Amino acid sequence: MGGKTVKCPHCESERCVKNGKANGKQTYLCKECYYRFTINASKRKYPFKVRREAVNMYKEGYTLTEISKKLDIKVQTIHHWVKKYRDLRGTKKN
């Protein structure tokens, strides 16, 4: 067998199998925890300034689609930021 062993970044199990491709990169599925991942995946991290601008635009009444087009960021990403902002604001209220 001599192939390179792939470890799950979530549970560190070596029981991982190939599971298709995403964005041209091989994905794997962990048979222990069912976590799907790519090796050496780089997460695109947006600066705080950009995230704050997107949330402020949403608070001003822009739709997620409008913000997405203006800032060239996926709608799902903006939705995640807005939801996180709402959750944080909800926990700070007494």
C-alpha positions as CSV (number, residue, x, y, z in Angstrom):
1,M,0.0,0.0,0.0
2,G,2.8,2.6,0.5
3,G,0.4,5.6,0.1
4,K,0.6,8.6,2.3
5,T,-1.6,8.5,5.4
6,V,-4.1,11.3,5.7
7,K,-5.1,12.4,9.2
8,C,-8.4,14.1,10.1
9,P,-7.8,17.7,11.3
10,H,-10.8,17.3,13.5
11,C,-10.3,14.1,15.4
12,E,-6.8,13.0,14.2
13,S,-8.0,9.7,13.0
14,E,-6.2,8.0,10.1
15,R,-9.4,6.4,8.9
16,C,-9.9,8.9,6.0
17,V,-11.0,8.2,2.5
18,K,-11.1,10.3,-0.7
19,N,-14.5,12.0,-1.0
20,G,-14.6,13.9,-4.3
21,K,-13.3,17.3,-5.2
22,A,-14.2,20.9,-4.2
23,N,-12.8,23.9,-6.1
24,G,-10.4,21.5,-7.9
25,K,-8.9,20.1,-4.7
26,Q,-9.2,16.6,-3.4
27,T,-11.5,16.2,-0.4
28,Y,-11.5,13.5,2.2
29,L,-14.0,12.1,4.6
30,C,-13.1,10.9,8.1
31,K,-14.8,7.5,8.8
32,E,-14.6,8.2,12.6
33,C,-16.2,11.7,12.9
34,Y,-17.6,12.2,9.4
35,Y,-15.7,15.4,9.0
36,R,-15.1,16.5,5.4
37,F,-11.9,18.3,4.6
38,T,-9.1,19.2,2.2
39,I,-5.4,18.9,2.9
40,N,-3.7,22.3,3.5
41,A,-6.9,24.2,2.9
42,S,-6.3,27.9,3.1
43,K,-9.2,29.9,4.6
44,R,-9.6,33.3,3.1
45,K,-9.8,35.6,6.1
46,Y,-11.3,39.0,5.6
47,P,-10.0,42.0,7.5
48,F,-12.2,43.3,10.4
49,K,-12.8,46.5,8.5
50,V,-14.4,44.6,5.6
51,R,-16.6,42.5,8.0
52,R,-17.7,45.6,9.9
53,E,-18.5,47.4,6.6
54,A,-20.7,44.5,5.5
55,V,-22.6,44.3,8.8
56,N,-23.0,48.1,8.9
57,M,-24.4,48.0,5.3
58,Y,-26.9,45.3,6.4
59,K,-27.9,47.5,9.4
60,E,-28.5,50.4,7.0
61,G,-31.0,48.3,5.0
62,Y,-28.9,46.8,2.1
63,T,-29.8,43.3,1.2
64,L,-27.3,40.5,1.4
65,T,-27.2,40.3,-2.4
66,E,-26.5,44.0,-2.7
67,I,-23.7,43.8,-0.2
68,S,-22.3,40.7,-1.9
69,K,-22.1,42.4,-5.3
70,K,-20.7,45.7,-3.9
71,L,-17.9,44.0,-1.8
72,D,-17.4,41.0,-4.0
73,I,-18.0,38.5,-1.2
74,K,-20.2,35.4,-1.2
75,V,-23.7,36.0,0.2
76,Q,-23.3,33.0,2.6
77,T,-20.2,34.6,4.1
78,I,-22.0,37.9,4.8
79,H,-25.0,36.0,6.2
80,H,-22.6,34.3,8.6
81,W,-21.2,37.6,9.7
82,V,-24.6,39.2,10.2
83,K,-25.9,36.1,12.1
84,K,-22.7,36.2,14.4
85,Y,-23.3,39.9,15.0
86,R,-26.9,39.3,15.9
87,D,-26.0,36.4,18.3
88,L,-23.3,38.6,20.0
89,R,-25.7,41.5,20.4
90,G,-28.4,39.2,21.8
91,T,-26.1,37.8,24.5
92,K,-25.0,41.2,25.7
93,K,-28.5,42.4,26.5
94,N,-29.6,42.0,30.2
